[in-house]
Amino acid sequence: MPCLVGLGAEMRRCDRASGESAVRCNRRGLSMIVRKVVVLVLILAVGFLATGCGFVSDGPFGWAMTNHRTPVAKGRASSGFREGQACLYSFFGAVTIGDAGIEAAMRDGGLKDVFTIDSYSQSFFGAYTRQCTVIVGS
């Protein structure tokens, strides 16, 4: 009983006349497919990492992990005792959701006057990224 091994140009025919059993022929064909899938996944992973997909765009960032708070601006208020935060989230650089705007952060904290505006960034290998606008005010 003949069977086929490989994909594309590497496809060849196996049969009992070559001395190879059908089970062995299928195992070798499966291992070739698994190797190709692994190579494809590695190429895609390197491509994502090389292009910076999923990484925080402003401020310093680490390749493996980022976790920092950076000052952005100072408002007119002389001090602040409440904090509002608005965030956006990204998954693998492919899907981004949320609202990290100043107005959303002010609504979150119930703020009328701004003391400081900061940016908070967090990323893990570019797979998960969180970027927040943090406002302190009254």
C-alpha positions as CSV (number, residue, x, y, z in Angstrom):
1,M,0.0,0.0,0.0
2,P,1.7,3.3,-1.1
3,C,1.7,6.4,1.0
4,L,3.0,10.0,0.5
5,V,5.6,11.7,2.6
6,G,6.4,15.5,2.8
7,L,4.8,18.6,1.5
8,G,5.1,20.5,-1.8
9,A,8.3,19.8,-3.8
10,E,9.6,17.4,-1.2
11,M,6.6,15.0,-1.6
12,R,7.7,11.5,-2.5
13,R,6.1,8.1,-2.6
14,C,6.7,5.3,-0.1
15,D,5.7,1.7,-0.7
16,R,6.6,-1.7,0.6
17,A,8.9,-2.4,-2.3
18,S,11.4,0.2,-0.9
19,G,11.5,-1.9,2.3
20,E,9.8,0.8,4.4
21,S,6.6,0.0,6.4
22,A,3.6,2.3,6.1
23,V,3.8,3.3,9.8
24,R,7.4,4.3,9.5
25,C,6.7,6.2,6.3
26,N,3.9,8.1,8.0
27,R,6.0,8.9,11.0
28,R,8.7,10.4,8.9
29,G,6.1,12.4,7.0
30,L,4.6,13.7,10.2
31,S,8.0,14.7,11.6
32,M,8.7,16.7,8.4
33,I,5.4,18.6,8.9
34,V,6.2,19.3,12.6
35,R,9.6,20.6,11.7
36,K,8.1,23.0,9.1
37,V,5.5,24.2,11.6
38,V,8.2,24.8,14.2
39,V,10.4,26.7,11.8
40,L,7.4,28.8,10.6
41,V,6.5,29.7,14.2
42,L,10.1,30.7,15.0
43,I,10.3,32.9,11.9
44,L,7.0,34.6,12.9
45,A,8.2,35.1,16.5
46,V,11.5,36.7,15.4
47,G,9.6,38.9,12.9
48,F,7.3,40.2,15.6
49,L,10.2,40.9,18.0
50,A,12.4,42.5,15.3
51,T,9.6,44.9,14.3
52,G,8.7,45.8,17.8
53,C,5.1,44.6,17.6
54,G,3.4,44.8,21.0
55,F,6.0,46.9,22.7
56,V,5.4,50.2,24.5
57,S,6.2,53.0,22.1
58,D,7.4,55.8,24.4
59,G,10.0,55.9,27.1
60,P,12.6,53.3,27.8
61,F,11.6,49.7,27.4
62,G,13.1,46.4,28.1
63,W,13.0,43.6,25.6
64,A,11.6,41.1,28.1
65,M,9.7,43.3,30.5
66,T,8.9,47.0,30.9
67,N,7.4,48.6,34.0
68,H,7.9,52.3,34.4
69,R,6.1,55.6,35.2
70,T,7.2,58.7,33.2
71,P,6.2,62.3,33.9
72,V,4.3,64.0,31.0
73,A,3.1,67.4,32.2
74,K,2.3,69.5,35.2
75,G,-1.1,71.2,35.5
76,R,-2.2,74.5,37.2
77,A,-3.3,73.0,40.5
78,S,-0.8,73.5,43.4
79,S,-1.3,70.0,44.8
80,G,-3.3,66.8,44.3
81,F,-4.9,64.3,46.6
82,R,-6.9,62.1,44.2
83,E,-5.8,60.0,41.2
84,G,-7.5,59.0,38.0
85,Q,-6.2,56.4,35.6
86,A,-7.2,55.4,32.0
87,C,-5.5,52.5,30.2
88,L,-5.3,50.7,26.9
89,Y,-4.3,47.1,26.5
90,S,-2.6,45.4,23.6
91,F,-2.2,41.6,23.0
92,F,0.7,40.5,20.8
93,G,0.6,43.9,19.0
94,A,-2.4,42.6,17.0
95,V,-5.4,43.7,19.1
96,T,-5.5,47.0,21.1
97,I,-8.5,48.0,23.3
98,G,-9.2,50.8,25.7
99,D,-9.1,54.5,26.2
100,A,-6.0,56.1,27.7
101,G,-7.1,59.7,27.2
102,I,-6.8,62.5,29.7
103,E,-10.5,63.1,29.8
104,A,-11.1,59.4,30.6
105,A,-8.5,59.5,33.4
106,M,-10.1,62.7,34.9
107,R,-13.5,61.0,34.8
108,D,-12.1,58.0,36.5
109,G,-10.8,60.0,39.4
110,G,-13.5,62.6,39.5
111,L,-11.0,65.3,38.9
112,K,-11.6,69.0,38.0
113,D,-8.1,70.4,38.4
114,V,-4.8,68.7,37.2
115,F,-1.7,68.7,39.3
116,T,0.4,66.1,37.3
117,I,0.0,63.9,34.2
118,D,2.1,60.7,34.1
119,S,2.4,57.8,31.7
120,Y,2.6,54.3,33.1
121,S,3.8,51.5,30.8
122,Q,4.0,47.8,31.3
123,S,4.9,45.1,28.8
124,F,5.9,41.4,29.0
125,F,7.8,40.1,25.9
126,G,5.4,42.2,23.7
127,A,2.7,39.6,24.3
128,Y,0.8,41.8,26.8
129,T,1.2,45.5,26.9
130,R,-0.6,48.0,29.2
131,Q,-0.2,51.8,28.8
132,C,-2.0,54.1,31.1
133,T,-2.5,57.9,31.6
134,V,-2.3,58.7,35.3
135,I,-3.6,62.1,36.5
136,V,-3.2,63.5,40.0
137,G,-5.4,66.4,41.0
138,S,-8.3,67.6,42.9
